[in-house]
């Protein structure tokens, strides 16, 4: 197996960060620098993505969740706070389904309870078809621009450019298959953990109905909306995002 990258910095109560589609560990750099002063911050690059792009990719959300759980087992981490972004938000819901008693507080960020989202800027099959037709260079430059209100002019857009270096068509397609085939909606009622749901009001990847469904069905949850932010609130307004997460997890 090719090398898996896991950023593990700081000390204190663990905060586990799970990135999304076409993401990387580096995309959490603003959170790592902020939280590592008071927490142990663990942010793996999922197999096939970012710093783990040479590793064999996974084709189901359950397998990705188990990958993160295995890391926690290896590091002998029993209790932790858990934050997932986009596809990572699906993964953390799945982790909570499997080992929810070990999750102290849960943060579902720019995500939903199903992978095939009504109202997304395009269906997953359309994204898959364009990926195969246009190739990875065009596809990878097209999709992340939608994650920022300022598009590729955002000061942190370079993190998206860095994240996709080395990602194969197979890895990108496997993740799309994983999302399309996943649904966590029936499990929402079983999530007993205190949960924070975060969303940017300009997000075209996950519309309000998706985060509203999470908020209405997870009993102990609350929703925080960032104005004039798209899909990557943690990169568009990192300071405000970090302060919100810190207040919630303290």
Secondary structure, 3 states (H helix, E strand, C coil): CCCCCEEEECCCCEEEEECCCCCCCHHHHHHHHHHCCCCEEEEECCCCCHHHCCCCCCCCHHHHHHHHHHHHHHCCCCCEEEEEECHHHHHHHHHHHHHHHHEEEEEEECCCCECCCCCCCCCHHHHHHHHHHHCHHHHHHHHHHHHCCCHHHCCCHHHHHHHCCCCCHHHHHHHHHHHHCCECHHHHHHCCCEEEEEEECCCCCCCHHHHHHHHHHCCCEEEEEECCCCCCHHHHCHHHHHHHHHHHHC
